[in-house]
Amino acid sequence: MTLQKIKEKKAHIGIIGLGYVGLPLAIEFCKNGFQVTGLDIDQEKIDLLSQGESYIKHISGEKIKHLNKEGKFKGSTNHTLIRHLDCILICVPTPLNKNREPDMSYVISTAQKIAPHIVKNQLIVLESTTFPGTTLEVLIPELEAGSGLKAKKDIFVAYSPEREDPNNKKYSIATTPKVIGADDPKSLELADSIYSFIVNKTVLVSGTKVAEAAKLTENVFRAVNIALVNELKVIYEKMGIDVWEVIEACSTKPFGFMPFYPGPGLGGHCIPIDPFYLTWKAREHGITTRFIELAGEINTLMPDYVIQKIIFALNREGKSLKNSRILLLGLAYKKNVDDTRESVTFKIMELLEEKEAVTDYNDPYIPQIKPTRKYKQFAGKKSVALKKINQYDCVVILTDHTSYDFKTIANQSKIIVDTRNACGNIKSNKVIKA
Ligand SMILES: NC(=O)c1ccc[n+]([C@@H]2O[C@H](COP(=O)([O-])OP(=O)(O)OC[C@H]3O[C@@H](n4cnc5c(N)ncnc54)[C@H](O)[C@@H]3O)[C@@H](O)[C@H]2O)c1
């Protein structure tokens, strides 16, 4: 692919992995006039897209229909199409395995699937979050071995982390600067020119390792700061001080303070997982990541803290946890999304049921629990209506969706354990913060 082809928008873009990251990226390139082919191994997703339907709540079906109508987008499960593309962006999952170590199987299988079909002069960019060294030590060797082509000479490879914050109304793909790293000037130049069509600002760094480390650093920063406010929450509670009020006061300082908020524990695809990519890689260098481990420890203890608060709240009413009916509000890991990955609600549901409480959940965005690897026992459980909220012994607020009317919820519930300060403005002794 030549720079000229990109500049004339004649470069054909391929996106591998049409999930929370890949699909919005595909839409953005189409919107900017590029021809896009999206590849995924999930036939169901490809079928839905070809019918003009979306499987992500904050992306409307209308958007997909529009792309289909314009003929800009094509979805497929056929990786041989790779040979017709100029630029390939890889957005596949990077989870942790059972031992909480990086699971590189999606990146490796993608590289192995595409390598036999890649051709000279293509640009390949990894977007998946991963440890420093992945592009150089994992991706490039797989691509070279499977294709017989050489990076920096025949094919061009870069790393550019995704900073997608699903459903963030303030920052979109276009207004979020994009970090790009490559280990040779041509790869960097090609990646920069392609991304410059969809973002207002690109940030070029000296190599793929720096770009990989930048993404992990952003997420370690969040994990550590969330752990800090979670620790402060526990300390201040003992002192009779409301941590939310403290944070609100601190936030008025115009410099040197950035608010983070406590909660029931970490959730989502990034913050609970990404820091351990760095921990794992650091071990290879004989270094232990004490700060990251400590933050992980504190955040992991939060569900137990919430359980203690539920027990306390029930005891105050003369009830025990065993056989009590508990309603969990919110299954999504954060407000206003339908994403349940690593949601702490699952963990809290499990802990409650282990203690023989009877649990239900409500989430306006998740009518039924899909099968998950970790919490198989909850598959098929349905979101209950809020009409009978007064029949529950305790209501636990875990996700503060904007659509919840917390005043009514507070009025109708017997007792509430609030992990999000959602009832912060409601003066009621029924509400116990956790
Ligand atoms: N979700 C976020 O908000 C977010 C934000 C920043 C970074 N990230 C990172 O981006 C990457 C992707 O995350 P996501 O949230 O989009 O994941 P996702 O699970 O929503 O989507 C990944 C998609 O890749 C597909 N896939 C897996 N293997 C494939 C293969 N070999 N070929 C083609 N498709 C394949 C899956 O079927 C799935 O549709 C991860 O590394 C994640 O850490 C995610």
The ligand as a MOL file (V3000), in Angstrom:
LIG
                    3D

  0  0  0     0  0            999 V3000
M  V30 BEGIN CTAB
M  V30 COUNTS 44 48 0 0 0
M  V30 BEGIN ATOM
M  V30 1 N -14.1660 -2.8530 25.2680 0
M  V30 2 C -13.4430 -1.7840 25.5250 0
M  V30 3 O -13.9710 -0.8020 26.0140 0
M  V30 4 C -11.9460 -1.7260 25.2050 0
M  V30 5 C -11.2800 -0.4980 25.3270 0
M  V30 6 C -9.9450 -0.4070 25.0100 0
M  V30 7 C -9.2580 -1.5410 24.5990 0
M  V30 8 N -9.8870 -2.7530 24.5000 0 CHG=1
M  V30 9 C -9.1030 -3.8950 24.0260 0
M  V30 10 O -9.4700 -4.1620 22.6730 0
M  V30 11 C -9.4170 -5.5590 22.4080 0
M  V30 12 C -10.7730 -6.0420 21.9070 0
M  V30 13 O -11.7340 -5.8260 22.9130 0
M  V30 14 P -13.2970 -5.8240 22.6400 0
M  V30 15 O -13.9020 -5.2280 23.8500 0
M  V30 16 O -13.6080 -5.2250 21.3280 0 CHG=-1
M  V30 17 O -13.5720 -7.4060 22.5930 0
M  V30 18 P -14.9060 -8.1330 22.0710 0
M  V30 19 O -14.9330 -9.4490 22.7440 0
M  V30 20 O -16.0790 -7.2050 22.1870 0
M  V30 21 O -14.6350 -8.3330 20.5220 0
M  V30 22 C -13.6240 -9.1280 20.0040 0
M  V30 23 C -14.1450 -9.7880 18.7420 0
M  V30 24 O -13.0580 -10.5230 18.1650 0
M  V30 25 C -13.6050 -11.6980 17.5780 0
M  V30 26 N -12.5170 -12.6370 17.3390 0
M  V30 27 C -11.8360 -13.4120 18.2100 0
M  V30 28 N -10.8640 -14.1050 17.5740 0
M  V30 29 C -10.9260 -13.7650 16.2730 0
M  V30 30 C -10.1990 -14.1250 15.1100 0
M  V30 31 N -9.2060 -15.0010 15.1550 0
M  V30 32 N -10.5480 -13.5690 13.9300 0
M  V30 33 C -11.5750 -12.6940 13.8490 0
M  V30 34 N -12.2910 -12.2910 14.9200 0
M  V30 35 C -11.9770 -12.8260 16.1060 0
M  V30 36 C -14.6520 -12.1340 18.5740 0
M  V30 37 O -15.5880 -13.0120 17.9850 0
M  V30 38 C -15.2720 -10.7880 18.9650 0
M  V30 39 O -16.3730 -10.4450 18.1540 0
M  V30 40 C -8.9710 -6.2030 23.7120 0
M  V30 41 O -7.5860 -6.3360 23.7060 0
M  V30 42 C -9.3670 -5.1810 24.7610 0
M  V30 43 O -8.5760 -5.2830 25.9230 0
M  V30 44 C -11.2280 -2.8560 24.7800 0
M  V30 END ATOM
M  V30 BEGIN BOND
M  V30 1 1 1 2
M  V30 2 2 2 3
M  V30 3 1 2 4
M  V30 4 1 4 5
M  V30 5 2 4 44
M  V30 6 2 5 6
M  V30 7 1 6 7
M  V30 8 2 7 8
M  V30 9 1 8 9
M  V30 10 1 8 44
M  V30 11 1 9 10
M  V30 12 1 9 42
M  V30 13 1 10 11
M  V30 14 1 11 12
M  V30 15 1 11 40
M  V30 16 1 12 13
M  V30 17 1 13 14
M  V30 18 2 14 15
M  V30 19 1 14 16
M  V30 20 1 14 17
M  V30 21 1 17 18
M  V30 22 2 18 19
M  V30 23 1 18 20
M  V30 24 1 18 21
M  V30 25 1 21 22
M  V30 26 1 22 23
M  V30 27 1 23 24
M  V30 28 1 23 38
M  V30 29 1 24 25
M  V30 30 1 25 26
M  V30 31 1 25 36
M  V30 32 1 26 27
M  V30 33 1 26 35
M  V30 34 2 27 28
M  V30 35 1 28 29
M  V30 36 1 29 30
M  V30 37 2 29 35
M  V30 38 1 30 31
M  V30 39 2 30 32
M  V30 40 1 32 33
M  V30 41 2 33 34
M  V30 42 1 34 35
M  V30 43 1 36 37
M  V30 44 1 36 38
M  V30 45 1 38 39
M  V30 46 1 40 41
M  V30 47 1 40 42
M  V30 48 1 42 43
M  V30 END BOND
M  V30 END CTAB
M  END
